[in-house]
Amino acid sequence: MSFFEITGGQQLRGELTPQGAKNEALQILCAVLLTPEKVTISNIPNIRDVNKLIDLLRSLGVSVTQLDESTYEFIAAEVDLEYLNTEEFKQKGSGLRGSIMIVGPLLARFGKGYIPKPGGDKIGRRRLDTHFIGFQRLGATFEYDSKTNFYRASGENLKGTFMLLDEASVTGTANVVMTAVMAKGTTTIYNAACEPYLQQLCKMLVRMGAKISGIGSNLLTIEGVDYMGGCEHRILPDMIEIGSFIGLAAMTRSEITIKGVSYPDLGMIPEVFRKLGIQIELRGDDLYIPEQERYEIDTFIDGSILTIADAPWPGFTPDLLSIVLVVATQAKGSVLVHQKMFESRLFFVDKLIDMGAQIILCDPHRATVIGLNRQYPLRGIEMTSPDIRAGVSLLIAALSAEGTSIIRNIEQIDRGYQHIDTRLQNIGAQIVRHT
């Protein structure tokens, strides 16, 4: 199994260009199933999860042509619905969390969509109720086979309706929207997710012929259409990678410029890192992070300890709380990190404690970090990456630590970060991939 060997304590310097957004790509790629016409998508990240989904689309009969390193052409004119009943589909679909979003487009266009229970991160329970309750509200029938772990939705005459989502799930909203665009009549979705990636999906669907209003809000209104056509679409830069690079610069006392960040789509991410004391300068559409010897965590107005918590957009994304936690270990001051969504995502802190960090894991959702103000540098250890975001957080910790670290199970990191080792090597990181 592959692993990274990292020699820490090196200052980095240079420019990093963020990859295309993983979470957007998984939605956008599923949307190609809505039309028999050509769909061209650019800025697709070359990462494990996205490549698995492209392979799954090929297996379903979608014609896939790679035009350059990050641009693909998709034509879903001859989708093989019988493939949904094969053992190969069960294996491929269960190996990828994002595969759940093929169900909505298949249901909208062909009247049925199947998926095995999806896999992915081991960060706690991710329920799928929002997806299938939404399908049912549109008139589909739903069946879960507990023996085969298969979810099946079917419905030939879907009809628009009003629905109040029980949670502002991004993938759930995306799946329901992709189903509703071809349902008869009007669908109103309240408590819809409104992340930039969901906005991007809606804008793409509009270019394909959908009628959607309220984009960017939590109230979407969709007028069903009979046919969806082709389009061209460019994926946003990955906000999670941008946040990771901000944290990397602070932890390693490095001067880094992050190119082409689409700043208006970052929401409060830069401001949260500024609360940790990190200097961030916007230059055009680039973020410049200067070399900082020290950074100090803010407090609340009354002097109490700062709390950073995740929330639905425009709140702070849960995918960056792991980065925030790591960055705080070398800051001056303390912070309470509250991860509300997933009950296992903070369990990687035991590795940071082994490296010398001062962290109190209060419960599965909360951790208090006591910043060391660089008085006691982290030390290199051997560890294993439990999931994508924790893996990159540990990588950042290792790059800032004294001595050598080994990170195993780096396939998890490869699921979400494109060529991360070679890109960091280009700005001075001492990181070696062993296979």
ZIZIWO-V265030 format. One record per residue. N is the residue number from 0. D_LAST is the distance of its C-alpha to the last C-alpha in Angstrom with 2 decimals. Layout:
# ZIZIWO-V265030
n=(N,N)
d_last=(D_LAST,D_LAST)
This chain:
# ZIZIWO-V265030
n=(0,1,2,3,4,5,6,7,8,9,10,11,12,13,14,15,16,17,18,19,20,21,22,23,24,25,26,27,28,29,30,31,32,33,34,35,36,37,38,39,40,41,42,43,44,45,46,47,48,49,50,51,52,53,54,55,56,57,58,59,60,61,62,63,64,65,66,67,68,69,70,71,72,73,74,75,76,77,78,79,80,81,82,83,84,85,86,87,88,89,90,91,92,93,94,95,96,97,98,99,100,101,102,103,104,105,106,107,108,109,110,111,112,113,114,115,116,117,118,119,120,121,122,123,124,125,126,127,128,129,130,131,132,133,134,135,136,137,138,139,140,141,142,143,144,145,146,147,148,149,150,151,152,153,154,155,156,157,158,159,160,161,162,163,164,165,166,167,168,169,170,171,172,173,174,175,176,177,178,179,180,181,182,183,184,185,186,187,188,189,190,191,192,193,194,195,196,197,198,199,200,201,202,203,204,205,206,207,208,209,210,211,212,213,214,215,216,217,218,219,220,221,222,223,224,225,226,227,228,229,230,231,232,233,234,235,236,237,238,239,240,241,242,243,244,245,246,247,248,249,250,251,252,253,254,255,256,257,258,259,260,261,262,263,264,265,266,267,268,269,270,271,272,273,274,275,276,277,278,279,280,281,282,283,284,285,286,287,288,289,290,291,292,293,294,295,296,297,298,299,300,301,302,303,304,305,306,307,308,309,310,311,312,313,314,315,316,317,318,319,320,321,322,323,324,325,326,327,328,329,330,331,332,333,334,335,336,337,338,339,340,341,342,343,344,345,346,347,348,349,350,351,352,353,354,355,356,357,358,359,360,361,362,363,364,365,366,367,368,369,370,371,372,373,374,375,376,377,378,379,380,381,382,383,384,385,386,387,388,389,390,391,392,393,394,395,396,397,398,399,400,401,402,403,404,405,406,407,408,409,410,411,412,413,414,415,416,417,418,419,420,421,422,423,424,425,426,427,428,429,430,431,432,433,434)
d_last=(6.32,4.27,6.68,8.92,10.94,14.32,17.45,20.29,23.89,23.56,26.02,24.85,27.13,27.28,27.21,24.94,25.75,25.04,23.50,25.71,26.47,24.28,27.22,29.61,27.48,27.28,31.10,31.87,29.84,31.73,35.01,34.72,35.83,39.25,40.42,40.61,40.65,37.98,35.97,34.00,31.51,30.02,27.56,25.24,21.93,18.76,17.11,15.95,19.37,21.44,19.68,20.23,23.86,24.37,23.15,25.59,28.36,27.82,28.16,31.35,32.80,32.33,32.17,29.25,29.26,26.86,29.17,26.83,23.53,24.93,28.10,28.65,31.85,32.53,35.53,36.10,39.26,38.43,36.65,36.27,37.51,37.31,33.53,33.94,35.11,32.22,29.61,26.90,28.25,28.20,24.50,23.55,26.09,25.26,21.63,22.75,25.28,26.68,27.72,30.90,32.28,32.76,35.59,38.03,37.97,38.22,41.07,42.85,42.74,42.84,44.31,41.45,37.90,35.64,32.33,30.59,30.06,27.18,24.07,22.02,22.01,23.15,25.56,28.82,31.14,31.41,34.55,35.43,39.20,39.80,38.42,40.49,43.62,43.61,43.44,46.29,48.39,48.15,49.53,46.53,46.34,43.33,42.11,39.33,38.67,37.41,36.79,34.37,33.26,34.44,36.22,38.83,41.12,43.93,46.96,48.84,51.19,49.39,51.77,51.37,52.15,51.96,49.14,48.21,44.51,44.06,41.15,40.04,36.77,34.97,33.43,36.66,38.81,36.75,37.04,40.77,41.47,39.84,42.04,45.18,45.23,46.61,48.71,52.49,54.20,53.01,50.16,50.17,47.12,47.83,45.28,42.78,39.60,40.08,36.72,36.22,33.71,36.42,38.91,36.73,36.65,40.42,41.06,39.03,41.00,44.22,43.34,42.83,46.34,46.06,48.77,47.30,49.09,48.19,44.72,43.45,45.62,45.30,48.00,47.08,49.72,48.75,51.26,50.00,49.91,50.06,47.47,44.36,43.56,40.73,39.74,37.36,35.34,33.12,30.79,31.28,28.81,26.82,28.96,26.29,24.00,27.16,27.95,24.49,24.96,28.44,27.14,24.47,27.29,29.55,27.18,26.10,29.67,28.57,30.55,28.85,30.41,29.13,30.42,32.27,32.07,34.99,36.65,39.26,36.58,34.99,37.90,38.07,34.47,35.54,38.53,36.60,34.42,37.69,39.00,36.29,37.79,35.30,37.06,36.32,38.24,38.55,38.92,39.76,36.91,34.40,33.75,34.03,32.77,34.39,33.22,34.62,35.05,36.38,36.73,39.03,39.01,42.17,44.44,46.65,50.14,51.66,49.15,47.22,43.43,41.56,39.97,37.22,36.87,35.46,37.90,38.21,38.44,39.98,38.86,35.60,32.48,30.83,27.36,28.02,29.50,26.22,26.07,29.76,29.33,26.71,28.81,31.90,30.60,31.35,34.47,38.03,39.51,38.55,37.58,37.52,34.66,35.84,33.36,35.82,33.88,31.12,31.78,28.26,26.79,27.88,26.50,23.49,26.09,25.77,22.58,24.65,27.47,25.31,24.52,28.31,29.29,32.74,32.46,34.75,33.47,36.87,35.94,33.22,34.31,35.29,33.97,35.94,34.17,36.12,35.10,34.74,35.83,33.18,35.27,32.44,29.00,26.08,24.04,20.31,19.05,16.15,16.23,14.98,15.55,18.38,18.94,18.58,21.27,20.81,17.12,18.29,21.16,19.07,17.06,20.54,21.74,18.98,19.76,23.38,23.05,23.93,21.32,17.58,15.93,12.73,12.19,10.50,10.91,10.20,10.81,14.31,14.31,13.11,16.13,18.48,17.27,16.67,14.23,15.02,12.94,14.50,17.82,18.03,17.13,20.10,22.44,21.41,18.69,16.56,13.16,9.81,6.52,3.81,0.00)
